[in-house]
Amino acid sequence: MADKKYKWNWKSKNSIFWGIVLIGAAVMLILQGVGVKLGYGISAWRIILGALCLAWLIDRIIEKHFTEVIFPLAFIFMIFESPIAYALGRSEGDLDLINNWIVLLAALLLTIGLKAIVPEKEGRRSFDRLSSSSIYLDGADLSSVSIHDHMGSVQAFITNRQMYQGGGIINIHDNMGTVKLHIPREWNVTVNTYDNMGRVYVPDQPDRVYDRTLALEIHDNMGTVEVIFD
């Protein structure tokens, strides 16, 4: 960990992967800029957004979060819907294969269905959010807690703080959303962050001896994760 409060590890495999993706997107943009035909309807913005969603998809697969692959697949389809329709023989005036709201609703239902079928790892409690909400974590049991946010806004609070014995781990997986985690200022926080084009902020803590420590494992994809000491 390069820094206790904020980590951007340029040598990590995650960063190398994202570097390759962005370089590939830049090469495709240059090719299009000099007149190389990349296919009907494949514009610069589609290349960039498609590359980001593809990286999001591969990251979920690498991290073995297979129930979270539906939304990146849905976005990839929506981004390239017109080129796909054209490739299927549709005329230029009829390139809408399906309403985007139906695609998003189907992706939401598929994600919920998969999470209901695929069991959580034993001993791990998971909170999944796709909208604005507040969640409350029991300080008496923070042994292994996961917060998953998909394009939503989450405020997380810890209750029964006096019952916390230390040694807890909170895993945060944020995809294009905002997570604010409220932690007692009397606790020492250690952070391990994998940040993909997002923002992770943990305020500095005074240099003193703390009786309890809480570890944060943060995976952020194009979102914002903030720790608030109160």
MOKAGI-V141865 format. One record per backbone hydrogen bond with DSSP energy under -1.0 kcal/mol. CO is the residue of the C=O (numbers start at 1). NH is the residue of the N-H. If there is no record, write none. Layout:
{{CO & NH} {CO & NH}}
//
This chain:
{{8 & 10} {9 & 12} {12 & 16} {13 & 17} {14 & 18} {15 & 19} {16 & 20} {17 & 21} {18 & 22} {19 & 23} {20 & 24} {21 & 25} {22 & 26} {23 & 27} {24 & 28} {25 & 29} {26 & 30} {27 & 31} {28 & 32} {29 & 33} {30 & 34} {31 & 36} {32 & 35} {39 & 42} {41 & 43} {43 & 47} {44 & 48} {45 & 49} {46 & 50} {47 & 51} {48 & 52} {49 & 53} {50 & 54} {51 & 55} {52 & 56} {53 & 57} {54 & 58} {55 & 59} {56 & 60} {57 & 61} {58 & 62} {59 & 63} {60 & 65} {61 & 64} {65 & 68} {66 & 69} {69 & 73} {70 & 74} {71 & 75} {72 & 76} {73 & 77} {74 & 78} {75 & 79} {76 & 80} {80 & 84} {81 & 85} {82 & 86} {83 & 87} {84 & 88} {85 & 90} {86 & 89} {91 & 94} {99 & 103} {100 & 104} {101 & 105} {102 & 106} {103 & 107} {104 & 108} {105 & 109} {106 & 110} {107 & 111} {108 & 112} {109 & 113} {110 & 114} {111 & 115} {112 & 116} {113 & 117} {114 & 118} {121 & 124} {125 & 146} {127 & 148} {129 & 150} {133 & 155} {135 & 157} {137 & 159} {138 & 141} {142 & 169} {144 & 125} {145 & 171} {146 & 127} {147 & 173} {148 & 129} {149 & 175} {152 & 178} {153 & 133} {154 & 180} {155 & 135} {156 & 182} {157 & 137} {159 & 139} {160 & 163} {161 & 164} {168 & 215} {169 & 145} {170 & 217} {171 & 147} {172 & 219} {173 & 149} {174 & 221} {175 & 151} {177 & 224} {178 & 154} {179 & 226} {180 & 156} {181 & 228} {183 & 230} {184 & 187} {188 & 214} {190 & 216} {192 & 218} {194 & 220} {196 & 222} {199 & 225} {201 & 227} {206 & 208} {212 & 188} {213 & 167} {214 & 190} {215 & 170} {216 & 192} {217 & 172} {218 & 194} {219 & 174} {220 & 196} {221 & 176} {223 & 199} {224 & 179} {225 & 201} {226 & 181} {228 & 183}}
//
